[in-house]
Amino acid sequence: MRHTASPAYAARRRCQICSNARPMNSDLPTRTGKARSSRLVDLLCGVLFVVLAGAILALSDQPTTAGSILAALVVGGLGVEAIFSATRGKRSLLARVGPLP
């Protein structure tokens, strides 16, 4: 009976040509370095947006309080979402927007 190669089995497979102890394709670049730096940038942008939301509220004038609260909620919400996305390892809404003109 022939063993069907599942993804977990393929990940554990060893190089049979040179009988190395390391997994096949281990010399290929991994995505973890990029993912970590991307998560760090998302985390820092999220913190920046939360700080900006606080600055919007702190520097708002009395007549424009409703607009300032709305702007602070939007900016702060994007910041908090970016922080949660960075901790979960997923792309944030800010990262999904793409390059802006």
N, C-alpha and C positions, 0 to 999 in steps of 0.2 A: 504494500500500500504506500502510495506516494504522499509525502507531507505537503500540504498546500501552504505557501508562504503568506503568512499574515503580516501586517505591518509591524507588530511587536516582534515576530520572529525575524523579520528582515533587519530590524534595528539591532538585534543581538548577534547576528551572523558575523563570523570572523572571516578575515581574508584567508582563503584556502591556498592561494598561490605561494605566499611567503610565510604562511602560518604565524602571522603576527598576533599578538594578544589584543591589539586595538581594533575597534570596529571598522568595517569598510567605510570609506568616504570620510574618515575622521580628519583627513588633512584639508578637506574642503572648508571654506569660510562658513562660519555659522551666522545666524541672524541675531543671536542673542546680544552681541555687542551693539548692533544698531537699535535693537528693541530697547535696550537699557538706556541708551543715550536719548532715544526718542521719548521714553517715559520720563526721563529727567527733565527734558525740555518742556514736556506737557505739564509736569508738576510745577516747574518754575513759572510757566505762563499762567497756570491756575492760581498760584499764590499772588502773582502780579495783578490778575484781574480782581481777586478778592480785596487786595489793598486798594486798587482803584475804586472799587465800589464803596469802600469806607471813606475814601477821599471825596468822592462825589457827594456823599451824605454830609460829611463834615464841612464842605465848602459851599453848600447850597444856600441860596438866599431864601428869605421868608416867602416871597410871592411865587417862587418856582419850586416849591417843596414837592408837589405831586409829580412833576416831571422828573425831578431829581430822584425821588423814591423809585419811580418806574425804571429809570436808567440804571440806578444802583442794583435793582433786583435783576435786571437782564444781565448786566456785567458780572455781578456776583454769582448769579446762577451758572453762567458759563464757566466762571472760575472754579466753583465747587464741583461742577461736572468734570472739568479737566483734571482736578485733583483725584476724584474718585476713579476716573478712567485710567489715570496713571498708576494708581495703586492696584487696579485690577488687571492691568496690562492690555487694555483695549484702546482703540483710537477714540479720541475725544471729539466732540462736535467742532471744536476749533480746528483740529487737524483734518477733519473731513471737508471743511470749506474749500481747502486747496489754496493755491496762490491767488491773491487778490490783485486786481490791476492797480 
